[in-house]
Amino acid sequence: MEIKKQQRILAFDGVRGLAALLVLYVHFHNLFVEKFILPGVALTISRTMAIVGYETVGAFFLISGFLIYGALMRKHVSYITYIGHRIRRIYPTFGVVFLLYLVLSEFFPAASKLKDHGNVITYLLANIFMLPGMVNIEPIVAVAWSLSYEWFFIFRCRS
C-alpha cells in the first residue's frame, strides 16, 4: 500500500510551521546572537525568543505525532511501508547535512568531532544510524537528536 496525501488540517500545519521556525531561531540564536554583543533590549528579546523556541520542541513533537497518528488511523499502512516512507522523508535532508559536516571538517579540522574518536568508521556508522541520543555517543549533527528519538519510538511502538 502506498501512503497518499490525506486531508490536511491547515491550522495544525500553520502551528507546526511556526514551531519549526521558532526552533530554527533557537539554533540561529545559539550560533550567532550569543557570540555577538547586542544592545540590552535586543539581546533580551532574542533570549526570550530562544527560550520560547526551546519549549516549542515539545509542541512540535506533539502536533507531528497527532498528525501522523491521524493519517495512520484513516488508512491502514503496513509497518514496512511506514518505515520506508519515514526513511525517504528523513534521510535525504539528514544525509546532505551530514555530508556537508564531513566536507567542512576537512576545511576546519580544529572544529571536527571526528578527531576525538578512536574508531572513526564506527563513530560515522553510529551517527548515520542516528544512535546518538539513544546511546552515549556525541552526535556529529547536534540537532539530529530529535531524529534519534523518532526512530526509537518508531521501532519501540511497532504493532
Buried (B, 14 or more C-beta within 10 A) or exposed (E): EEBEEEEEBEEBEEBBEEBBEBBEBBEBBBEEBEEEEEEEEEBEEBBEBBEBBBEBBEBBBEBBEEBBEEBBEEEEBEEEEBBBEBEEEBBEEBEEBBEEBEEEBEEEEEEBBBEEBEEEEEBBEBBEEBBBBBEEBEBBBEEBBBBBBBBBEBEEEEE
